[in-house]
Amino acid sequence: MSESSDSDEDEGVVDSEISRISSQLDEDSESDDDGSEQFDIGNFNIKLEGHSTDISFMTKFMRVFPKIKAIDFGNHNIQGSQYTEFAKQLKLNKYIQNIEMNKKGVDKEFMKLMDSELNKNKQIFKVDAQLTSEYDLRTTQQLSLNQVQYKDLSFLPKMINEFKALEKLDLSNSDLSHKSQVEQLCVMIDENNTIKTLCLRKCKLNGSSLTMIADALTKTENTNLTHLDFTDNHFIQDPQLKVLFGLLQNNSSIRSIEYTLQDEHNHHNLVKLKQMHKEGLSAAEAT
């Protein structure tokens, strides 16, 4: 059998599996009296036992069933080199949490990326379960993630990217004492263009953390964030105040910064900061 006919046969297997699931959807998606569908596509685990499958077909599954939670490709080898497109789909998908396959011969960098994205999705699933109120990705303007002290924020950029109208994000109580954590926050700041208020109360911020956040707000020319809340971090000393001075000078969009003074000795610095803020606002309005 030629290589082309093998490929056609494999693609037929994938299309057949998609048709099977689509048919099952049609059978199970009967409406209640109120017209709502009872069936949840997320309950499906796709299985392709005993067939060689090109990576492009995996990508096709992701596109057709974006809310699928698991894909099982059995014990066969994954063939082909089209990992880039599938990696792109993985980065966009926040639902799939498990992919089973024969890893022999699969690109190691792809496997590393896949494991990373699946772990992010598992975290997002846990975060969603902890939220006390429902949200709509298209219309929700405020999101509070302060119920738990998150020690791993790798999920943050991916999760927040789903929100199209988010204006206030509360990450209070998260642990931002480590560089890796702050890096994820900075990625989120860089990629987001809707959030106006960012609350980071009691986040164990230190001088290094503050500097990284300030850099993200200046180097990326972020213009949507206007209010920062750093209260109850107790990091404000002369060096950190200079960072805030620089932030106010280099980002005219910032309208207010809340923070906690470490002691009364820094009162004169508070006066200085407020004066610089006032001068910065005046300069921005003049232009």
Secondary structure, 3 states (H helix, E strand, C coil): CCHHHHHHHHHHHHHHHHHHHHHHHHHHCCECCCCCECCCHHHCEEECCCCCEEHHHHHHHHHHCCCCCEEEEEEEEEECCCHHHHHHHHHHCCCCCEEEEECCCCCHHHHHHHHHHHHHHHHHHHHHHHCCCCCCCCCCCEEECCCCCCCCCCCHHHHHCCCCCCCEEECCCCCCCCHHHHHHHHHHHHHCCCCCEEECCCCCCCHHHHHHHHHHHHHCCCCCCCEEEECCCCCECHHHHHHHHHHHHHCCCCCEEEECECCHHHHHHHHHHHHHHHHHHHHHHHC
